Amino acid sequence: MTATTLGTRRSTTVRTPPRVRAIRAAFAALERVAPRQASRWSLRLWATLPGNAGRRRDERTADGELSVVRLNGRSVAVETWGSGEPVYLVHGWGGWRGQLGRFVDPLVNAGVRVVALDAPGHGDSDPGSLGAGRGNGMEFVEALRAVAAVHGGPHAVIAHSFGCATTTTAVRDGLDVDRLAFVAPGVDPLAYVRGLQRVFGFGPRTVEEMIIRIERLAGRSLSDFDPRTMINPRPPTLIVHDRQDKECPYDDAVSLTEAWPAADLITTDGLGHQRILRDETVIKDVVDYVSR
């Protein structure tokens, strides 16, 4: 497939890479004759972690105290700084704790203890149940609850992107937290499925089987990962989102704010999905909120 923009003197053509064209052709064939086999392949694509540089940034200014928490026989990496009530940092899909490092010093100066963890398959943690380079949303939830059982129930959680959805699921499952701060939240668990469907050409039968496999893997409905479906409890929450976010739509933050009466929304413009974690004003607003 090509998309061509014509101008007066030149034309610009964006071509689909040969590998993607081959994958689309394979899925088109499997959709007709073997959608279950296609769903196994699509699940592997869904679980594969992105590896772009923004997700690997290390914003920590100083090392904290390192430890591990065991989860299903695997090690979950944990780093802590300061003392006082614990405030947890939860990264997003394909990220790691260092991405949220700019929050550490202001939080410590505010008199709280910072607890940051890497989800299974991320950062310095062991691979999860799906192996190296792949992730599982339910393991985010289990890791947060396991770390909280060791390091103390959180006064607050600061989460980014997909980490907002998994934090909500942990709260849904009984994690007691006084306040939440969601930065660039991803709230629609089907959005990533639809995004992959557009790129790789999954057919409707493949998608249906794929969702069944995802829910079987998680042991629950995908809707449980949508914060907008949680009725109670809903802790006081600050949501910060950028209008120019290309990974998690700004409208998702608006709909989440409308669904949670105790939520407040701060809107930024021009920070995108990653730079928002490094903006001094955003950091100050979030730290002030969770450390009250």
C-alpha positions as CSV (number, residue, x, y, z in Angstrom):
1,M,0.0,0.0,0.0
2,T,1.3,3.5,-0.8
3,A,0.1,6.9,0.2
4,T,1.1,9.8,-2.2
5,T,1.0,13.5,-1.6
6,L,1.2,15.6,-4.7
7,G,2.7,19.0,-4.9
8,T,3.6,21.5,-7.5
9,R,7.2,20.3,-7.9
10,R,7.6,17.1,-6.0
11,S,5.7,14.0,-4.7
12,T,6.3,12.3,-1.5
13,T,5.5,8.5,-1.3
14,V,5.3,6.6,2.0
15,R,5.6,2.9,1.3
16,T,4.7,0.0,3.6
17,P,7.8,-1.9,4.4
18,P,8.1,-5.3,2.6
19,R,8.1,-7.2,5.9
20,V,4.8,-5.6,6.9
21,R,3.3,-6.3,3.5
22,A,4.3,-10.0,3.9
23,I,2.7,-10.2,7.4
24,R,-0.5,-8.6,6.1
25,A,-0.7,-11.1,3.3
26,A,-0.1,-14.0,5.7
27,F,-2.8,-12.8,8.1
28,A,-5.3,-12.3,5.2
29,A,-4.7,-16.0,4.2
30,L,-5.0,-17.2,7.8
31,E,-8.1,-15.2,8.4
32,R,-9.9,-17.3,5.8
33,V,-8.6,-20.8,6.7
34,A,-7.1,-20.7,10.2
35,P,-8.1,-17.8,12.4
36,R,-7.1,-19.6,15.6
37,Q,-3.6,-20.0,14.3
38,A,-3.6,-16.4,13.3
39,S,-4.7,-15.4,16.8
40,R,-1.7,-17.2,18.3
41,W,0.6,-15.2,16.1
42,S,-1.2,-11.9,16.7
43,L,-1.0,-12.5,20.5
44,R,2.8,-12.7,20.2
45,L,2.8,-9.4,18.3
46,W,0.5,-7.9,20.9
47,A,2.8,-9.0,23.8
48,T,6.0,-7.8,22.1
49,L,7.4,-4.8,24.0
50,P,8.4,-1.6,22.1
51,G,12.0,-0.6,22.3
52,N,12.2,3.0,21.3
53,A,14.8,5.2,23.0
54,G,12.2,7.4,24.9
55,R,11.2,4.3,26.9
56,R,14.8,3.6,27.9
57,R,15.7,7.1,29.2
58,D,17.2,7.3,32.6
59,E,16.1,10.4,34.5
60,R,17.4,9.5,37.9
61,T,19.9,11.9,39.4
62,A,21.1,9.4,42.1
63,D,20.9,5.7,42.7
64,G,18.6,4.5,45.4
65,E,18.6,1.4,47.5
66,L,18.1,-1.6,45.2
67,S,16.3,-4.8,46.2
68,V,14.1,-7.5,44.6
69,V,10.7,-8.9,45.4
70,R,9.9,-12.4,44.3
71,L,6.8,-13.0,42.1
72,N,6.0,-16.4,40.8
73,G,9.6,-17.5,41.2
74,R,10.9,-14.4,39.3
75,S,12.6,-11.3,40.5
76,V,11.0,-7.9,40.4
77,A,13.5,-5.0,40.6
78,V,12.7,-2.3,43.2
79,E,14.5,0.9,44.0
80,T,13.7,3.2,47.0
81,W,14.8,6.6,48.1
82,G,14.0,8.7,51.2
83,S,11.8,8.0,54.2
84,G,8.2,8.6,55.2
85,E,4.9,7.5,53.6
86,P,5.5,5.5,50.4
87,V,4.7,6.9,47.0
88,Y,5.1,4.4,44.2
89,L,6.2,5.1,40.6
90,V,4.7,2.8,38.0
91,H,6.0,3.0,34.4
92,G,4.1,2.1,31.2
93,W,4.3,-0.5,28.5
94,G,7.9,-1.1,27.4
95,G,9.2,1.4,29.9
96,W,11.1,1.1,33.2
97,R,11.4,2.9,36.5
98,G,14.2,5.3,35.3
99,Q,11.7,7.1,33.0
100,L,10.1,8.6,36.1
101,G,13.4,9.5,37.7
102,R,12.7,13.3,37.6
103,F,10.0,12.8,40.3
104,V,12.4,11.3,42.8
105,D,14.2,14.3,44.3
106,P,11.1,16.5,44.6
107,L,9.2,13.7,46.3
108,V,12.1,13.0,48.7
109,N,12.3,16.7,49.5
110,A,8.6,16.7,50.2
111,G,9.2,14.1,52.9
112,V,8.0,10.9,51.3
113,R,9.6,7.6,50.5
114,V,9.8,6.8,46.8
115,V,9.3,3.2,45.7
116,A,9.9,2.5,42.0
117,L,9.6,-0.9,40.4
118,D,10.1,-2.5,37.0
119,A,7.3,-4.8,35.8
120,P,8.2,-8.3,34.8
121,G,10.0,-8.3,31.4
122,H,10.9,-4.6,31.9
123,G,14.0,-2.8,33.1
124,D,16.0,-4.9,35.5
125,S,13.3,-7.4,36.4
126,D,13.3,-11.0,35.2
127,P,11.4,-11.8,32.1
128,G,7.7,-12.6,32.7
129,S,5.8,-15.7,31.8
130,L,5.8,-15.0,28.1
131,G,9.6,-14.8,27.9
132,A,12.2,-12.1,27.2
133,G,11.0,-9.1,25.1
134,R,7.3,-9.6,25.9
135,G,4.9,-8.3,28.5
136,N,1.7,-9.2,30.2
137,G,-0.6,-6.6,31.7
138,M,-1.7,-8.8,34.5
139,E,1.9,-9.2,35.7
140,F,2.1,-5.4,36.1
141,V,-0.8,-5.7,38.5
142,E,0.6,-8.6,40.4
143,A,4.1,-6.9,40.6
144,L,2.6,-3.7,42.1
145,R,0.6,-5.6,44.7
146,A,3.6,-7.9,45.6
147,V,5.9,-4.9,46.0
148,A,3.3,-3.1,48.1
149,A,3.1,-6.2,50.4
150,V,6.8,-5.9,51.1
151,H,7.4,-2.1,51.1
152,G,4.1,-0.9,52.5
153,G,0.8,0.1,51.2
154,P,1.1,3.2,49.0
155,H,0.0,6.6,50.2
156,A,-0.1,7.5,46.5
157,V,0.8,6.1,43.1
158,I,2.2,8.1,40.2
159,A,1.7,6.1,37.0
160,H,2.5,6.7,33.4
161,S,0.7,5.5,30.2
162,F,-0.4,1.8,30.4
163,G,0.8,1.9,34.1
164,C,-2.3,3.9,34.8
165,A,-4.6,1.2,33.6
166,T,-2.7,-1.6,35.5
167,T,-2.6,0.6,38.7
168,T,-6.4,1.0,38.4
169,T,-6.8,-2.8,38.1
170,A,-4.6,-3.3,41.2
171,V,-6.9,-0.8,43.1
172,R,-9.9,-2.7,41.7
173,D,-8.4,-5.9,43.2
174,G,-8.0,-4.4,46.7
175,L,-4.8,-2.2,46.7
176,D,-5.5,0.5,49.2
177,V,-4.2,3.9,48.1
178,D,-5.1,7.5,49.2
179,R,-4.3,9.3,46.0
180,L,-3.5,8.7,42.4
181,A,-1.6,10.8,39.8
182,F,-2.0,9.6,36.2
183,V,0.4,11.1,33.6
184,A,-0.6,10.5,30.0
185,P,-3.0,7.7,30.9
186,G,-3.9,4.9,28.5
187,V,-7.4,3.9,29.3
188,D,-8.7,1.8,26.4
189,P,-7.3,-1.7,26.4
190,L,-8.8,-2.4,22.9
191,A,-7.0,0.6,21.4
192,Y,-3.7,-1.2,21.1
193,V,-5.5,-4.2,19.6
194,R,-7.1,-2.0,17.0
195,G,-3.8,-0.3,16.3
196,L,-2.1,-3.6,15.6
197,Q,-5.1,-4.6,13.5
198,R,-4.7,-1.6,11.3
199,V,-0.9,-2.1,10.9
200,F,-0.9,-5.9,10.3
201,G,-4.3,-6.4,8.8
202,F,-5.9,-8.8,11.3
203,G,-9.3,-9.9,10.2
204,P,-12.4,-9.8,12.5
205,R,-12.2,-13.6,13.2
206,T,-8.6,-13.3,14.1
207,V,-9.3,-10.4,16.4
208,E,-12.1,-12.2,18.1
209,E,-9.9,-15.2,18.8
210,M,-7.1,-12.9,19.9
211,I,-9.2,-11.2,22.5
212,I,-10.2,-14.6,23.9
213,R,-6.6,-15.5,24.2
214,I,-5.7,-12.2,25.9
215,E,-8.5,-12.6,28.4
216,R,-7.5,-16.2,29.1
217,L,-4.0,-15.1,29.7
218,A,-5.1,-12.3,32.1
219,G,-7.7,-14.5,33.7
220,R,-10.2,-11.6,33.4
221,S,-12.1,-9.4,31.0
222,L,-10.2,-6.7,29.1
223,S,-12.7,-4.2,30.4
224,D,-11.1,-4.6,33.9
225,F,-8.1,-2.7,32.5
226,D,-10.2,0.3,31.5
227,P,-10.2,2.7,34.4
228,R,-13.5,4.2,33.2
229,T,-15.3,1.0,34.1
230,M,-14.3,1.1,37.8
231,I,-17.2,2.3,39.9
232,N,-15.8,2.0,43.4
233,P,-13.4,2.8,45.0
234,R,-12.1,5.7,43.0
235,P,-9.5,7.6,45.0
236,P,-8.9,11.3,44.5
237,T,-6.9,11.5,41.3
238,L,-4.9,14.1,39.3
239,I,-4.7,13.5,35.6
240,V,-2.1,15.2,33.5
241,H,-2.3,14.8,29.7
242,D,-1.0,16.6,26.6
243,R,-3.1,17.6,23.7
244,Q,-0.3,16.5,21.3
245,D,0.1,13.0,22.7
246,K,0.4,10.6,19.8
247,E,0.4,7.4,21.8
248,C,-2.5,7.9,24.2
249,P,-5.2,10.2,22.9
250,Y,-6.0,13.3,25.0
251,D,-9.7,12.6,24.7
252,D,-9.1,9.5,26.8
253,A,-8.0,11.7,29.7
254,V,-11.2,13.8,29.2
255,S,-13.4,10.8,29.3
256,L,-11.7,9.4,32.4
257,T,-12.1,12.7,34.2
258,E,-15.8,12.7,33.3
259,A,-16.1,9.1,34.6
260,W,-14.3,9.8,37.9
261,P,-16.0,12.6,39.8
262,A,-13.0,12.9,42.2
263,A,-10.6,13.4,39.3
264,D,-9.0,16.7,38.2
265,L,-7.5,17.2,34.8
266,I,-4.4,19.4,34.0
267,T,-3.9,19.9,30.2
268,T,-0.6,20.6,28.6
269,D,0.2,21.4,25.0
270,G,3.4,20.4,23.1
271,L,4.9,17.9,25.6
272,G,3.8,14.7,24.0
273,H,3.8,11.3,25.6
274,Q,7.4,11.2,27.0
275,R,8.6,14.8,27.5
276,I,5.7,15.3,29.9
277,L,7.6,13.2,32.4
278,R,10.4,15.7,32.4
279,D,8.5,19.0,32.5
280,E,9.2,20.9,35.7
281,T,5.7,22.4,36.0
282,V,4.1,18.9,35.6
283,I,6.5,17.4,38.2
284,K,5.7,20.2,40.7
285,D,1.9,19.8,40.2
286,V,2.1,16.1,40.6
287,V,4.4,16.2,43.7
288,D,2.3,18.8,45.4
289,Y,-0.8,16.8,44.8
290,V,0.5,13.4,46.1
291,S,2.4,14.8,49.0
292,R,-0.4,16.8,50.6
